[in-house]
Amino acid sequence: MQTDTKDLIHIALDLTTNISSQDRFERLLTTMRRLFNCDASALLEFKGQHFKPLAINGLNADVLGRQFNISEHPRLEAIARAGDVVRFPADSSLPDPYDALITSHEGKLHVHACVGLPLMANQRLIGALTLDSFDPHQFDNFSNDELRTVSALAAATLNIALLMDKLEKAAGDVTESDPAKHQPQSNTEIIGQSAQIQALKKEISVVASTDMTALILGETGVGKELVATAIHQQSSRADKPLIYLNCAALPEAIAESELFGHVKGAFTGAISNRSGKFELADKGTLFLDEIGELTLTLQAKLLRVLQYGDLQRIGDDRNLKVDTRIIAATNKDLKEEVLAGRFRADLYHRLSVFPITVSPLRERGEDILLLAGFFIERCRSKLQLSHLSLSSTCQAILMHYPWPGNIRELEHSINRAAILARAEAKDEYVILQPSHFKLDNFSVEVTDVIEQPTMSVTNIPVDNLRDATEQFQRQLINNALKQNNNNWAATARQLSVDVGNLHRLAKRIELKQ
């Protein structure tokens, strides 16, 4: 090995260290960057013909939110199919998925040296480690055997994390009554690494393992339907139907029929028997979105079904027994609705057995960029573009915009911006700029975003942009820590970043252990 073997020993020791998977991944990439002196590295999980970034080093933050379909990224497809070290020639015609996405070279688009290491466990592809550099000869002095050693250690790191995750899920899923009922978790994913999202995922896991009624609270556009889907797909009812009903869109004349069904001749137009949503969701889950919009009359009938598990179709005297799990959602404050007499107190208490609050996007820090990356990659695919990325100025603006419409507004804004940027693009690299976004006349000066009053950039070396950037970050964080008496949470608020992301950045730039 051309560099100190201490780096490899550190990777091996991390396999037995009691640290989180994310910390283990980030330590791995920090070591990779030091070992190979590359401009960027990424650890990817392979799942369902997609490579999903688990950790990145030297790449734009939005890359963490992207999911790369190998059929659309020939270099990643080559890595997935190779089964061994893949070295791409500096003049390779295959587009690099990280072009224009390396933090230290925003104006320099083409990656010139790229190595892909497929990560295998039990002869099965579980992921990949990618190393990128702008120096076309950066990896020439490393033999394939040396790279295979690194690949084996990286594969062990990823495999341990995946096994631990699988064991934790299994422990939470198995019940004494009938463990065989539980199905494998689906690929529904909630994007984000913020403390709020980590807490939300834990709440979803807890309530999914029961049959309790769940009430999802949050502003319009925060992703309440996605949370409901995740609860269902992690539950023992995952192989049964998940039925959706938007209570706000229900005309009062047919609302009762939609919920409970009717028999032929029950009213004008009832030309045949019809099952309601409760029957359709029998043994499964019924998701009642915008539950706060139901009339008081329907609320009373809904309460009876929740209490006794039986219902009557309109025009039918017989009771039907149903086993339906209810998940409800609303953007209203139901406590206030109860006080105002618009919502039944007994129904509210019945629904709110396990309330889950989904945080607004503006409180989720760098999750904004992860979600932006997810939508950008999806939009790139739909528009059949080779490259689609955010400028650094645009990233800063997205981070500071308050997003009153939350995730839905972010998605629509990116779709619109991508269409405008494509129309203006002069080559294959389509880069979203502030001018492509229409954010209710919102604007922010770049200096307002990155400038700190006590920051000094003197004595920072300028011959190596990557090292200079990291030294700038160390200075910036150190100054903010001093201003906040070494309080990391307060420092994160001052720097407008998620505290978990700040801790990870500090570890990556070796500001803390």
Salt bridges, closest charged atoms under 4 A:
ASP7 OD1 - ARG34 NE 3.16
ASP14 OD1 - ARG27 NH1 2.92
ASP23 OD2 - LYS507 NZ 3.07
GLU26 OE2 - ARG504 NE 3.39
ASP62 OD2 - ARG66 NH2 3.07
GLU72 OE1 - ARG380 NH2 2.78
GLU77 OE2 - ARG81 NH2 3.18
ASP84 OD1 - ARG148 NE 2.90
ASP96 OD2 - ARG75 NH1 3.42
ASP99 OD2 - HIS110 ND1 3.98
ASP140 OD2 - HIS137 ND1 2.94
ASP145 OD1 - ARG148 NH1 2.60
ASP165 OD2 - LYS169 NZ 2.88
GLU189 OE2 - LYS52 NZ 2.69
ASP211 OD1 - ARG237 NE 3.03
GLU219 OE2 - ARG362 NH2 2.52
GLU256 OE2 - LYS301 NZ 2.61
GLU258 OE2 - ARG274 NH2 3.07
GLU258 OE1 - LYS277 NZ 3.84
GLU279 OE2 - ARG313 NE 2.82
ASP282 OD2 - LYS283 NZ 3.54
GLU293 OE2 - LYS332 NZ 3.21
ASP310 OD1 - ARG304 NE 3.82
ASP316 OD2 - ARG318 NH2 2.90
ASP323 OD1 - ARG237 NH2 2.78
GLU337 OE1 - LYS332 NZ 3.95
GLU337 OE1 - ARG342 NE 2.95
ASP346 OD2 - ARG344 NH2 2.75
ASP367 OD2 - ARG364 NE 3.13
GLU377 OE1 - ARG66 NH1 3.48
GLU377 OE2 - HIS73 NE2 2.75
GLU377 OE2 - ARG380 NH2 2.92
GLU411 OE2 - ARG378 NH2 2.74
GLU424 OE1 - HIS436 NE2 2.88
GLU470 OE2 - ARG33 NH1 3.53
GLU470 OE2 - ARG508 NH1 3.51
GLU510 OE2 - ARG34 NH1 3.03
